[in-house]
Structures are given as C-alpha cells and as structure tokens.
Amino acid sequence: MIDPRTAPYAALLLRVTLGVLFLAHAGLKLFVFTPAGTAGFFGSIGLPPALAYLVIAAEVLGGLALILGLWTRIVAVALTPILLGAIFTVHGSAGFFFNNANGGWEYPAFWTVALVVQALLGDGAFALRASKPRDATGKSATAYAG
C-alpha cells in the first residue's frame, strides 16, 4: 500500500536527487573534462563529437527541470536514452561493477531505473509545474497526491 501522505515527498526526494546527479555529471563534462575533451572522447568511441554538446545541454537543462519540478515525467523519460547510451557505448563492456576499469554498468543501469520510477511516480511535492495524472481510461484524474 502506498501512503498518500508521504508518497509526494518520496517523489520529491527522488526528483531532486536525480536532478543534482545530472548537474554533477554535466559539471564533470564542463569543468573537468571540458566540452572539447568530452567531444573528443565521444569521437574516440565512435559517436559524433557534436553529440557531446547535446548531452551536456540535456544534462544541465534536464537536471534543472527535475530539481524545479518542470515536466518531470517527460524529462525523466527524455533523459533515459543518455544513460542507456552510456551503458551500451562505454560501461557495458566493462562488466557489472562500477569500480572496474572504464566503470561497469551497474550505476547507469540503476540510474535508468530511477528515472523510469520517477516517470511513473510523477512530480511529487513542491513541483513548479505539476503534471495532471490520467486514470486508466486516459481521463484527467481528480484526486492527486503527487
């Protein structure tokens, strides 16, 4: 049974945590590896170097949107391909554990699942733009706790 009194705060905690993680990873690409270095890495693994700039922008904008509670469900789904790309292009061949050389795929896989959970949960408490949930028939639900 889901507790309707605390569920919105659980969704808030997950939403803000995911947003901060995306900002941290964007910061790593911006300030440690630099955008040019990140683009070079993307090119070295066979991806278009310009994709690095798109990923950085998505991580910054998506992270901010999650923290603020703007279009939470859409943003969570939209950010999922970034993590799936990280699994299938970089971390997947390194094995499961993230402390392996090149990092394993456990962390991005867990992060992906957390995004899917966020998309299913919705905005949570204190969202600037709460989405309107739909019932099983597709109609706007009248009672909404999160």
C-alpha positions in Angstrom: 0.0 0.0 0.0 1.3 3.4 -0.9 1.0 6.0 1.8 -0.6 9.1 0.1 0.7 11.3 2.9 4.4 10.6 2.3 4.5 9.5 -1.4 4.7 13.1 -2.7 7.8 13.7 -0.6 9.4 10.4 -1.8 8.9 11.6 -5.3 10.3 15.0 -4.4 13.4 13.4 -2.9 13.9 11.2 -5.9 13.3 14.0 -8.3 15.8 16.4 -6.6 18.4 13.7 -6.3 18.2 12.8 -10.0 18.4 16.4 -10.9 21.5 17.0 -8.8 23.2 13.9 -10.2 22.6 15.2 -13.7 24.0 18.6 -12.8 27.0 16.9 -11.2 27.7 14.9 -14.4 27.3 17.9 -16.6 29.7 19.8 -14.3 32.2 17.0 -14.7 31.9 17.3 -18.5 32.1 21.1 -18.4 34.8 21.8 -15.8 36.9 18.7 -15.6 36.9 17.0 -19.0 35.9 20.3 -20.8 33.3 20.3 -23.6 36.1 19.9 -26.2 37.6 16.9 -24.2 34.2 15.3 -23.9 33.6 15.8 -27.6 36.9 14.2 -28.3 36.0 11.2 -26.1 32.7 10.8 -27.9 34.6 10.8 -31.2 37.1 8.2 -29.8 34.3 5.7 -29.1 32.7 6.2 -32.5 30.0 8.7 -31.6 29.6 12.0 -33.3 31.6 14.5 -31.3 28.8 17.1 -31.6 26.6 14.7 -29.6 28.7 15.6 -26.5 27.4 19.1 -26.6 23.8 17.9 -26.8 24.3 15.5 -23.9 25.8 18.3 -21.8 22.9 20.6 -22.6 20.4 17.8 -21.8 22.1 17.1 -18.5 22.1 20.7 -17.4 18.5 21.5 -18.6 17.1 18.2 -17.5 18.8 18.4 -14.1 17.4 21.9 -13.5 13.9 20.8 -14.7 13.9 17.8 -12.4 15.0 19.9 -9.4 12.4 22.5 -10.1 9.7 20.0 -10.9 9.1 21.1 -14.5 7.7 18.5 -16.9 9.0 15.8 -14.5 7.6 12.8 -16.3 8.7 13.9 -19.8 12.1 15.0 -18.6 12.7 11.7 -16.8 11.8 9.7 -20.0 13.8 12.1 -22.2 17.0 11.6 -20.1 16.8 7.8 -20.1 18.5 7.4 -23.5 21.6 9.3 -22.3 22.1 6.6 -19.6 21.3 3.8 -21.9 23.8 5.2 -24.3 26.4 5.3 -21.5 25.7 1.6 -20.8 25.9 0.4 -24.4 28.8 2.5 -25.6 31.1 2.9 -22.6 30.2 0.9 -19.5 28.6 -2.2 -20.7 31.7 -4.0 -21.9 33.5 -3.2 -18.6 31.4 -5.6 -16.6 28.8 -5.1 -13.9 30.7 -3.3 -11.1 31.3 0.4 -11.4 34.8 0.1 -9.8 36.0 -1.9 -12.8 38.3 -0.2 -15.4 36.1 2.1 -17.5 33.3 1.8 -14.9 30.8 -1.0 -15.0 27.1 -0.7 -16.0 25.5 -1.1 -12.5 25.4 2.6 -11.7 24.0 3.8 -15.0 21.5 0.9 -15.0 20.3 1.8 -11.5 20.1 5.5 -12.6 18.0 4.5 -15.6 15.6 2.5 -13.4 15.3 5.5 -11.0 14.3 7.7 -14.0 11.6 5.2 -15.0 10.4 5.2 -11.4 10.3 9.0 -11.4 8.3 9.0 -14.6 5.8 6.6 -13.1 5.6 8.5 -9.8 5.2 12.0 -11.2 6.2 15.3 -9.9 5.9 14.9 -6.1 5.7 17.7 -3.6 6.8 21.3 -4.4 6.9 21.0 -8.2 6.6 24.3 -10.0 4.5 22.7 -12.8 2.7 19.6 -11.6 1.6 17.4 -14.3 -2.0 16.2 -14.4 -2.2 12.4 -14.0 -4.5 10.3 -16.0 -6.7 7.4 -14.9 -6.8 4.1 -16.7 -9.2 5.5 -19.3 -7.0 8.4 -20.1 -9.2 11.0 -18.4 -7.6 13.5 -16.1 -7.7 12.1 -12.5 -9.5 14.3 -10.0 -7.7 13.2 -6.8 -3.9 13.6 -7.0 -1.4 13.3 -4.2 1.8 13.7 -6.1 
